[in-house]
Amino acid sequence: MKHISIIGLPVAATTYAGAVQWILAHALRGDRAYAVEAANTHVAALARTDRAFGETMRRFDLICPDGMPLIWVLNAHLPEAEKLTDRVYGPTLMLETLRATDADPSGFKHFLLGGKQSTLDSLTREFAVQFPSASIAATHSPPFGEWPESEFDVIAEKIRSSGANLIWVGLGCPKQEHWIATNKQRLPPGVYFGIGAAFAFHAGEVRQAPALIQRYGLEWAYRVAMEPRRLFRRYFTYNSLFLYHLLRDRLFPQTPNQ
């Protein structure tokens, strides 16, 4: 799998099929925890401008291109025969992974971590209908806000006892990424996903942008229109930073030693 640096973030030039194949293969290894992220411009810009988050993302094993701007940058570096036609959108990657384990459930169990218990209950019911052979082994709704020291042990034991090897972490960015990276060496073996708003989307609590808007890279505008107070500043800031660093790197490329 080819990886290309986009403003310092090593993004895999992969498709849904390629990502799911990688995920399932590593889930079956059972040797350690692997970290997967579906990165958009927010994640890329935050990794470039926030030292702690940049260190966190360097501990991830697979970073997929979630945003269409990342696809456009990847394609600028790929030969014609390898150019990508679609992004690897986190919520859809979740569904594609569930679909693959529904078709061949042997050896795979899912764990849902994060969000309200009512959201997790809705997800469990919905996935049981869509993917009846896929195993949702367990769920856990952690405390709101800062966690007590004992919470990690509670979560780790639940994952371990469930036998799950596909762990979906929906705590919001950057909390979910920091949690996965910080605890990676002591988490039970499996593939851990920083999955963001996928829980709310699939539980029907938040509307996703129409497919055409997503294809043209305008999902951010749709989400800002839906939640302007919460999202305007974030998207304006990090989309601007992404463009700034993209242009800066193009105009003033750094050598590996810089």
Secondary structure, DSSP 8 states (H G I E B T S, - for coil): --EEEETTEEEE---HHHHHHHHHHHHHH-SSEEEEEEE-HHHHHHHHH-HHHHHHHTT-SEEEE-SHHHHHHHHHHS-GGG--SS---HHHHHHHHHHHHHHS-TT--EEEESS-HHHHHHHHHHHHHH-TTS-EEEEE---SSS--TTHHHHHHHHHHHHT-SEEEE-S-TTHHHHHHHHHTTTS-SEEEEE-TTHHHHHTTSS----HHHHHTT-HHHHHHHHSHHHHHHHHHHHHHHHHHHHHHHHHS---TT-
